[in-house]
């Protein structure tokens, strides 16, 4: 027997009361690690009688970075979205090739460039609507931006302009919202489950129609690595697995990107000096252009730092989990095979040993020199290891594009008296949205 891992006493309710009393699992993790140190054993509701081992130190995380297994019980709620096996818990042998295929598309520049114009049009449409609203009523950032991110990922995952005769974007968006309410909502409205079943069937039928279009005579499947469904077909994936992949892609990308952008705007609204520096950079790089080209994103270095610091303070997904496949040592503790390993991303990002004055918004933490001086796992907004987010690169392109377009056109200010409280609801949400006043900036004074 090794040294016992510290943590709170076990409760008969499986830990539900402790989590609720802290205000949510995200806040509970902060409190646990502040009290017990970098490694904590605690009762994870729904995680089994053995509890979970939570790790908030980036150096100790290295011992788990190779683990390629998720705890099946914790991801059962996603099973209804998949026909050919829950993609979140595929065994390593099957998961590896599927992940490599997704990365070949989602992480590649051809994919990003192909869809950039479509993404830009969608962001511009939202900006136009906000311009009409400016001066009349505050905007609800998370409501509008998560709707935008869903439209963007639908355009991406369902083929964009190539399938415009097949896909009804408004109906797809509404159908996926029904699915989210039915399978992920804390409480379902009357008829929600039935609508969710019908909407899930509609989405799968839509993917089938796209597959049929790809197989029309005269349109060979050539494995275009900028096209998700085309690449899956070229790899010989069966229709059920393609449908599952599209559903999981929609799920993973729906709330996360819009939520990340909303938190960034929230922070900029409270730090006008930082917002002014971002605006100056946009004016310098874009001149009088209202929107960036794809190549411009690489030149928006300060905007990139702002986004990363925002996701440090408010990681869209506040935690993750793995299952130990073998016994291993962790900072002087012995962790047996089968243990649930808990990744408290928010607590990792608030670790004062690696982030001095961690609650302060300071984009300069992400200069190349500052990044090189920290452990590589000190910043993990997209997870770590072989189960990290395959769409991280695409998400950054989408988020930076949203911020560039919106901050080029508008100034954002908090609504007086509106309290913004982070809550965990599959992603790190705001309890009553993030409401801000939007004011047009006008043309730059020194366009170049």
C-alpha positions in Angstrom: 0.0 0.0 0.0 1.4 3.4 -1.0 0.7 6.8 0.6 -3.0 7.5 0.5 -4.0 10.2 -2.0 -5.5 13.2 0.0 -9.1 14.2 -0.4 -12.5 14.8 1.3 -14.3 12.1 3.2 -16.7 9.8 1.3 -20.4 10.7 1.5 -23.4 8.4 1.1 -24.8 10.5 -1.7 -21.9 9.8 -4.0 -20.5 13.3 -3.8 -23.5 15.0 -5.3 -24.1 17.3 -2.3 -20.5 18.4 -2.1 -20.5 19.4 -5.8 -23.8 21.2 -5.5 -22.7 23.0 -2.3 -19.6 24.3 -4.1 -21.7 25.7 -6.9 -20.8 23.1 -9.5 -18.0 20.7 -10.4 -15.8 23.4 -11.9 -15.8 25.4 -8.6 -15.5 22.2 -6.5 -12.3 21.3 -8.3 -10.8 24.7 -7.6 -11.7 24.3 -3.9 -10.4 20.8 -3.7 -7.0 21.6 -5.1 -6.6 24.7 -3.1 -7.2 22.7 0.1 -5.5 19.3 -0.7 -2.8 20.1 -3.2 -2.0 19.1 -6.8 -3.4 15.5 -6.6 -6.8 14.8 -5.0 -9.0 11.7 -4.8 -12.7 12.6 -4.7 -16.2 11.2 -5.3 -17.1 12.0 -8.9 -20.9 11.8 -9.2 -21.7 9.0 -11.7 -18.1 7.9 -11.7 -18.3 4.7 -9.6 -17.6 3.8 -6.0 -13.8 4.1 -6.4 -14.0 7.9 -7.0 -11.6 9.7 -9.3 -8.0 11.1 -9.0 -7.8 14.7 -10.1 -4.5 16.2 -11.2 -4.0 20.0 -11.3 -0.2 20.1 -11.8 1.0 20.2 -15.4 4.3 18.3 -14.7 2.4 15.4 -13.0 0.0 15.4 -15.9 2.8 14.1 -18.1 2.5 10.7 -16.5 -1.0 10.3 -17.9 -0.6 12.1 -21.3 -0.3 8.7 -23.2 -3.6 7.3 -21.8 -6.0 6.5 -24.7 -9.1 5.4 -22.9 -12.1 7.2 -21.6 -14.3 6.0 -18.7 -17.3 4.5 -20.6 -19.8 5.2 -17.8 -19.1 8.9 -17.8 -19.8 9.2 -21.6 -22.9 7.0 -21.7 -25.1 10.1 -22.2 -23.6 10.5 -25.7 -24.5 7.0 -26.8 -27.9 7.9 -28.3 -26.2 10.1 -30.8 -24.2 7.2 -32.3 -25.3 4.2 -34.2 -22.0 2.4 -34.8 -20.6 2.6 -31.3 -20.1 5.6 -29.0 -17.2 7.5 -30.7 -16.1 9.0 -27.4 -15.2 5.6 -25.9 -13.9 3.6 -28.9 -11.0 1.4 -27.9 -7.5 2.6 -28.8 -7.1 0.2 -31.8 -10.2 1.6 -33.5 -9.9 5.1 -32.2 -6.4 5.7 -33.6 -7.2 5.4 -37.3 -10.4 7.4 -36.9 -8.6 10.2 -35.1 -5.8 10.3 -37.7 -8.4 10.6 -40.5 -10.2 13.5 -38.7 -7.0 15.3 -38.0 -6.0 15.1 -41.7 -9.1 17.1 -42.4 -9.9 19.3 -39.4 -6.3 20.3 -38.7 -5.3 21.1 -42.3 -4.9 24.5 -43.9 -6.8 23.3 -47.1 -9.8 22.6 -45.0 -9.7 26.0 -43.3 -9.1 28.0 -46.4 -11.9 26.2 -48.3 -14.5 27.2 -45.8 -13.1 30.6 -44.8 -15.3 32.6 -47.1 -18.4 30.9 -46.0 -17.5 31.4 -42.3 -16.8 35.1 -43.0 -20.2 35.6 -44.6 -21.9 34.1 -41.5 -20.0 36.3 -39.1 -20.6 39.3 -41.2 -24.3 38.6 -41.2 -24.3 38.5 -37.4 -22.3 41.8 -37.3 -24.9 43.4 -39.6 -27.7 42.4 -37.3 -25.8 43.7 -34.3 -25.2 47.0 -36.1 -29.0 47.4 -36.5 -29.4 46.6 -32.8 -26.7 49.0 -31.6 -28.0 51.8 -29.5 -31.4 50.1 -29.0 -30.8 47.0 -26.8 -27.9 45.1 -25.4 -26.8 41.9 -27.3 -26.9 38.5 -25.6 -23.4 37.3 -26.6 -23.7 33.6 -25.8 -27.1 33.1 -27.4 -26.0 34.8 -30.6 -22.5 33.5 -30.8 -23.4 29.8 -30.1 -26.0 30.1 -32.8 -23.4 31.5 -35.1 -20.9 28.7 -34.2 -23.5 26.0 -34.9 -24.2 27.5 -38.3 -20.5 27.6 -39.1 -20.0 24.0 -38.1 -23.1 22.9 -40.1 -21.6 24.7 -43.1 -18.4 22.9 -42.5 -19.5 19.4 -41.6 -22.3 19.2 -44.1 -20.4 20.3 -47.2 -21.2 24.0 -47.4 -21.9 25.3 -50.9 -21.4 22.0 -52.5 -24.6 20.7 -50.9 -26.6 23.9 -50.9 -29.4 22.1 -52.8 -29.6 19.4 -50.1 -29.0 21.1 -46.8 -31.5 23.6 -45.3 -29.3 25.5 -42.7 -32.2 26.8 -40.7 -33.8 23.4 -40.4 -30.5 21.7 -39.6 -29.8 24.3 -36.9 -33.2 23.9 -35.3 -33.0 20.1 -35.5 -29.7 20.0 -33.7 -31.0 22.3 -31.0 -33.8 19.8 -30.5 -31.3 16.9 -30.2 -29.3 18.9 -27.6 -32.3 19.5 -25.5 -33.5 15.9 -25.7 -30.1 14.3 -24.8 -28.1 16.9 -23.0 -30.7 19.3 -21.4 -31.0 19.4 -17.7 -34.8 19.5 -18.1 -36.8 18.7 -21.2 -39.9 20.7 -22.3 -43.0 18.7 -23.0 -42.5 16.7 -26.2 -38.8 17.4 -26.1 -37.8 13.8 -26.2 -40.1 13.0 -29.1 -38.9 16.0 -31.1 -35.3 15.0 -30.4 -35.9 11.5 -31.9 -37.4 13.0 -35.0 -34.7 15.6 -35.3 -32.0 13.1 -34.9 -33.6 11.0 -37.7 -33.8 14.1 -39.9 -30.1 14.9 -39.4 -29.0 11.4 -40.2 -31.2 11.4 -43.3 -29.5 14.7 -44.3 -26.1 13.1 -44.1 -27.3 10.2 -46.2 -28.5 12.6 -48.9 -25.1 14.2 -48.9 -23.4 10.8 -49.2 -25.7 9.9 -52.1 -24.8 13.2 -53.8 -21.1 12.4 -53.5 -21.8 9.1 -55.2 -23.6 10.6 -58.2 -22.1 9.6 -61.6 -19.5 12.1 -62.7 -18.5 13.1 -59.1 -15.7 10.6 -58.1 -14.7 10.4 -54.4 -11.1 11.5 -54.4 -10.3 11.9 -50.7 -10.2 15.7 -50.7 -8.6 16.4 -47.3 -10.5 19.7 -47.1 -13.9 17.9 -47.0 -15.0 15.9 -44.0 -17.6 13.7 -45.5 -15.6 13.2 -48.7 -12.5 12.1 -46.7 -14.6 9.7 -44.7 -16.1 8.2 -47.8 -12.7 7.9 -49.5 -11.4 6.1 -46.4 -14.1 3.5 -46.8 -16.1 4.4 -43.6 -19.6 2.9 -43.5 -22.6 5.3 -43.6 -23.4 4.8 -40.0 -19.9 5.8 -38.9 -20.0 8.8 -41.1 -23.4 9.9 -39.6 -22.0 9.4 -36.1 -18.9 11.4 -37.0 -20.9 14.3 -38.3 -23.1 14.3 -35.2 -20.2 14.3 -32.8 -18.5 17.0 -34.8 -21.6 19.2 -34.5 -21.8 18.5 -30.8 -18.2 19.2 -30.0 -18.0 22.4 -32.0 -21.5 23.8 -31.4 -21.2 25.6 -28.0 -17.5 25.6 -27.5 -16.3 28.2 -30.1 -19.2 30.6 -29.5 -18.7 30.4 -25.7 -15.0 31.0 -26.0 -15.5 34.1 -28.1 -18.2 35.4 -25.7 -15.8 35.1 -22.7 -13.1 36.9 -24.7 -15.5 39.8 -25.5 -16.6 39.8 -21.8 -12.9 40.3 -20.7 -12.2 42.9 -23.3 -15.3 44.9 -22.3 -13.8 45.1 -18.8 -10.3 45.9 -20.0 -10.6 48.8 -22.5 -6.9 49.2 -22.7 -6.4 45.7 -24.0 -9.4 46.2 -26.3 -7.8 49.3 -27.7 -4.6 47.5 -28.4 -6.5 44.8 -30.3 -8.3 47.4 -32.3 -5.0 49.1 -33.2 -3.6 45.8 -34.4 -6.7 45.1 -36.5 -6.5 48.6 -38.1 -2.8 48.1 -38.8 -3.2 44.7 -40.4 -6.6 45.1 -42.2 -6.5 48.8 -43.0 -10.0 49.8 -44.2 -11.0 46.2 -44.9 -13.9 45.1 -42.7 -12.9 41.4 -42.7 -9.6 39.5 -42.7 -8.3 37.1 -45.3 -7.2 33.7 -44.0 -3.5 34.7 -44.2 -4.2 37.8 -42.0 -4.9 35.6 -39.0 -1.2 34.8 -38.7 -0.4 38.5 -38.4 -3.0 39.1 -35.6 -0.5 38.0 -32.9 -2.0 40.1 -30.1 -5.5 39.0 -30.9 -4.2 35.4 -30.7 -2.7 36.1 -27.2 -6.0 37.6 -26.0 -8.0 34.6 -27.1 -5.6 32.2 -25.5 -5.6 34.1 -22.2 -9.4 34.2 -22.3 -9.5 30.4 -22.7 -7.1 30.1 -19.8 -9.4 32.0 -17.5 -12.6 30.5 -19.0 -11.8 27.2 -20.7 -15.0 26.3 -22.8 -14.7 22.7 -21.6 -13.7 23.0 -17.9 -12.6 19.3 -17.5 -12.0 15.9 -19.0 -11.5 12.3 -17.9 -9.5 9.2 -18.8 -9.3 5.7 -17.3 -5.9 4.3 -16.3 -5.1 1.2 -18.3 -2.2 0.1 -16.0 -0.8 0.9 -12.6 1.4 4.0 -12.5 3.1 6.3 -10.0 2.0 9.9 -9.6 4.0 12.3 -7.4 4.7 9.7 -4.8 1.2 8.1 -5.0 0.3 4.8 -6.6 -2.6 4.8 -8.9 -4.1 1.4 -9.9 -5.3 0.4 -13.3 -9.0 1.1 -13.8 -8.9 4.4 -11.9 -10.8 7.4 -13.3 -8.2 10.1 -14.0 -9.9 13.6 -13.8 -8.5 16.6 -15.7 -9.7 19.8 -14.0 -8.7 22.2 -16.9 -9.8 25.3 -15.0 -7.8 24.4 -11.9 -4.8 23.6 -14.0 -5.1 27.0 -15.7 -5.4 28.7 -12.2 -2.4 26.9 -10.7 -0.4 29.8 -9.1 2.9 27.9 -9.4 2.8 28.3 -13.1 0.4 31.2 -13.5 1.4 34.0 -11.1 -1.6 36.1 -10.0 -3.8 33.6 -11.9 -7.1 35.5 -11.8 -5.7 38.5 -13.6 -6.4 38.9 -17.4 -2.9 39.3 -18.9 -2.5 38.4 -22.6 1.3 38.9 -22.4 1.4 35.5 -20.7 1.2 34.1 -24.2 4.3 35.7 -25.8 6.5 33.0 -27.3 9.1 33.6 -24.6 6.5 33.2 -21.8 5.0 30.0 -23.4 8.5 28.5 -23.7 9.2 29.0 -20.0 6.1 27.0 -18.8 5.5 23.3 -18.8 3.7 22.2 -22.0 0.6 21.0 -20.2 0.1 24.2 -18.1 -2.4 25.3 -20.8 -4.8 22.6 -22.0 -8.1 24.2 -23.3 -8.5 21.4 -25.8 -7.4 18.6 -23.6 -4.3 16.5 -23.9 -2.9 13.3 -25.3 -4.5 11.0 -27.9 -8.0 12.0 -26.9 -7.5 15.8 -27.2 -9.8 17.7 -29.5 -9.3 16.9 -33.1 -10.9 20.2 -34.1 -8.6 22.5 -32.1 -7.0 24.1 -35.1 -10.4 24.7 -36.8 -11.9 26.1 -33.6 -9.0 28.7 -33.3 -9.5 29.8 -36.9 -13.3 30.2 -36.3 -12.8 32.1 -33.0 -10.1 34.4 -34.3 -12.2 35.2 -37.4 -15.2 36.0 -35.2 -13.2 38.3 -33.0 -11.5 40.0 -35.8 -14.7 40.9 -37.6 -16.6 41.9 -34.5 -13.8 43.9 -32.9 -13.0 45.7 -36.2 -16.6 47.0 -36.3 -17.6 47.4 -32.7 -16.7 48.4 -29.2 -18.2 46.3 -26.4 -19.1 47.5 -23.0 -20.7 45.7 -20.0 -24.3 46.4 -19.2 -24.3 48.2 -15.9 -25.7 46.0 -13.1 -25.6 42.8 -15.2 -23.8 40.1 -13.2 -21.8 37.5 -15.2 -21.5 34.2 -13.3 -19.7 31.1 -14.8 -21.7 27.9 -14.5 -20.9 24.4 -15.8 -23.5 23.2 -18.3 -21.5 20.8 -20.6 -19.4 23.9 -21.3 -18.4 26.8 -19.1 -21.6 28.9 -19.6 -22.7 32.2 -18.0 -25.8 31.8 -15.8 -27.7 34.7 -17.4 -25.8 35.1 -20.6 -23.3 37.9 -21.1 -25.1 41.0 -22.1 -23.2 43.9 -23.5 -23.8 47.2 -25.3 -22.4 47.4 -28.9 -21.2 50.6 -30.4 -19.9 50.9 -34.0 -16.2 51.9 -34.2 -16.2 53.5 -37.6 -13.2 53.6 -39.9 -9.7 53.7 -38.5 -7.9 57.0 -38.2 -4.6 55.7 -39.6 -5.5 53.0 -42.2 -2.4 51.5 -43.8 
